[in-house]
Amino acid sequence: MSDMTYQANRQQFIDLVKNAMAEQHLSNNRLAQLAGIAESTVRKILKDGGDPESIGPHPQVVKAICRVLNLDVIAAFQLLDYLPTMPQSYLSDQAERIGIRFDRLPKDKQNVLVDLLDSLEKSANLGTPDEALETILNAVRQLRRDHSMFEKRKFNLQDEMGHLSVRFTPSLQIPPMRKQLVDRFKFVFHDDPVVADAIDEAYLDGLLQQPSVILALQMLLPRKDIPSALEKLYWLCFWDKAYGVSTTKLAEEHQQSFRALWQMLTTLHQWGR
């Protein structure tokens, strides 16, 4: 997503929030109270013409605001570049008729219908979008709780230079990055050949196309100037590169962290199918 598109989409999200607040007669302070966030956070989100390099509100904050304002969480995540925009899909004639009837209902009746739909999806063992987001958020929180190296990824000058080289010459940089990731994950599972043997470049590419995996990586490394899921995963796994630590010399503590990261991503991949 280009910077201009991202800025336009972010402004659209801001407008959606402002309009919903106006409809419900909510002040910044009241929205903050209902969402369980700081009033300063609401002010920052609603500020027009923000820093184009800012990473946007945290996904958990977006989710809380959408819940209060009855906004589509998935659509909000897509506007803020936390989830990829899905390919255009075509509704059946019956679905379109239901949609027209839904839009005619007052807001409170729409909420009743949405709750009923959630209940029907659960009875059919179909996860709701809200449950999907909660699963991803919990997985990321647990990973950070258990492995502090994933709490915050700070880039030094060498990392930033490396990122710029990827940005300007992706065709040269991405293939070796992909290979290094495969080698690293295969190594940390060297005591579990069943897992290690299944890790290859084709599997990695498929893994990184799953929306739930993409969102998890965005939460772990929320930088909009790194749109590639593969590059995000690379920088999460090669934080040590500047210090000259090779894969085969990783401390057991770090091997455990990388195993946990891989297991989280593969679990989300299987769950999201």
N, C-alpha and C positions, 0 to 999 in steps of 0.2 A: 504494500500500500504506500502510495506517495505521500509526502508531507502535506501537500495541499488537500488530498482526499482525506487524510487523517484529521486535519484541522476542520474540514467541512463536516465530517461525521461527528467529531467531538462537539461542534457547535450544535448539531442536530440533537445530540443527547442532552446538552444543556437546555435547549429549547423545550424538549419533551418534559424534562424535570420542572422547568419554570411553569409550563402550561398546566401540568398536573397539580402543582402546588397552588396555582391560582384557582383551579376548579374546586379544590378541597379547602380553600381558604387557609392554607398553612403558611406560617412564617418560617424563616430559616431556623429559628430556635425550636419551634414546635416539631418541624420535620426531624431535626437532630434528636430531640427527645424520643420521638416515636421509633426512629431507626436505631437508637442506642449509640449515636456517634457524637462527636464534638460539633458545636455550632460553627467553629472555625473551619471544620472540614466541609460543611455545606457551603459556606461563603467561598471557599477556595474552588469548589467544583463549579459554582455558578458564575465565577468571575469570567467575563468576556475577554477575549484577546490574550489568553494565557500564554505562557512560555511554550513555544512549539516543541521544545525538547523535553518537556515534562512528561512523565510516564503515565499520567492520568490517575484517577482514584483507584484504590485497591479493590480487587474484585469483590471482597466481602462487603465493602462499603457500598458498592454498586448494587449488590444483591439486596442489602438491607433497605436502601432507598427505593428500589423497585418494588419490594414487598409492601412498603407503606403506601406508595403511589399507584399500585396496581399496574405497573409497567411490565412489558415483556422483558424478562431478564436475558434471554438468549439474544434478542434484538439489541439490547443495550451492550452486551458483551461484544457483539459483532461491530457495533458502531465504534467502540473503544479499542478495537483490534485485539481483544482478548480471545476471540474465536474467529476462525475464517468464515467469510460469507459463504453460505451454502449455495450450491448450484440451483438454478431456477427449477422449481418443481411445479407441476400442474395438478390442480385439484380436480376431483371428480365433479360432475354436475351436482350431485347431491351435497357434496361438501361446500360448494359455492352457494347453494341455496341455504344451507344451514348458517354459513357465514353472514349472509344478508340478513337473515332473521336475528342472528346474534347481535349484529350492529344496531338493530332497531330497539333492542331491550335497554332499559335504564341500567345504570352502572351496578346497582345492588343485585339486580336479576342476572346480569352477566357474571358476577362473582359466584352466585349460586350455581350457575351452569358450569363454570370452570371447576368448582369444587366437586360437582357431580362427575365431571369428566375425569378428574384426578382419581376419584374413587373407582370408576369403571376401569381405568388403566391399571390400577393396583390389583383389582380382582382378576385382571387378565395377565398379571405378572409383567406388565409393561412399566418401566420406570418413567416417572414424570420429569420434565426438564429441571424442575426445582430440586428434585432428589438427585439428579445427575450432578448438578453443580455442588450440592452439599457433599456428595461422595468425593469429588475431586478436591474440594477445599479441605476436607478432613484428611485426605491422603497426604496433601502437601504439608498441612500442619503437623501431622505425625512424623513425617520425614524430617522436618526441621527440628522438632522436639527431640528426636532420637539422634540426629546427626547435625551438630552445630555448624559444620562447614557449609551447610546449605541455607543458613539463616540469612546471609546477605553476601552477594558476590560483588566484591569491589575490584574494579579494573585499575591496574597501574599503567604507566606510560607504555610499556611494552605490549600489554594486552590491547590498549587502544590502537596502537600502530598495527597490531595483528588484525584487529577488526577492520581497520581501514583497508588493509590489503585484501580482505575478503570482499569488502564492499565494492572495490574497484576492479578486482580480478577474480570474480567468483569461480569462473571455469577452471582457473589454475589452483585455487585454494580449497574448494569444496571436496574434490576427490581424495586428497591426502588426509583431510580432516575426517572424512567418513571412514577411511581405513584405520586411522589412529583410534577412533572411537571403538570400532569393532575389536581391534587388538586389545584395547584396555579392558573392555567388558569380558572378552574371552579369558584374559589373564586372571581377573579377579574371581572368575568361576573355575579356575583350573582344578579345583578339588571336586567339582561337580560337572563331569564331562557331558552329562545329558543336557544341561543348560548351555554349557560352553559350545558344544557342537552345533546347537541350533542358531547361534549368533553369527550372522553374516551380513553383508552389505544390503542384500535384498530384503532381509527381515527387518533390518534397521530402517530402511526407507519406508517400508509398509507401516512400521510402528509409528513413525513420525508424521504420518498422514492422518492418524486418528485424532479427531477434534478434542477428545478428552485429554490425550497426551499433549497436544499443542497448548491447551489451556493450562495444564499443570506446569509446563515449561515456562509459559508466560508469567505465571505466578512466581516461579522460582527465580526468573531473570526478567523482570518487567522493564525491558528497554525496547521502545518502539523502533529504534534505529537498528535493531537486530531482528528482522521479521522471520528469518529462517529458523525453523525448529531445530534443524541439524546444527546450525551455528550456536544456538542457545545451549544445546546439550554439550557441544564441544567446550564452550567456555565454563560450563558448570563442572566439567570433568578434567579440564586442563588448567585449572587455577594455579597449579604448581609448576607450569612449564617455565616460567621466568626464573625459578629457583633451581632448574636443572635436575628435577626429580624424574627419572624415567619410570615407565610403567612397571618394569620388573623390580624396582626398588621401592615401591610404595609401601608405606607402613601398614600393618594389619588393620589399624584403626580406619585408615582411608580406604582400604580394600572393602571393609565392611560397609562403609558409607556408599561406595559405588555399587556394591551388590544391592543395597537397600534401594538406591535410586532406580536401578534397572528393574528390580522386582516391582516397585511401585508403577513404573511406566508400563511394564508388560501386563500387570493386573488391570490397569485402566484400559489398556488396549483390548484385552479380552472382554472386559466388562462393557466396553462401549460398542462392541460389534452388534 
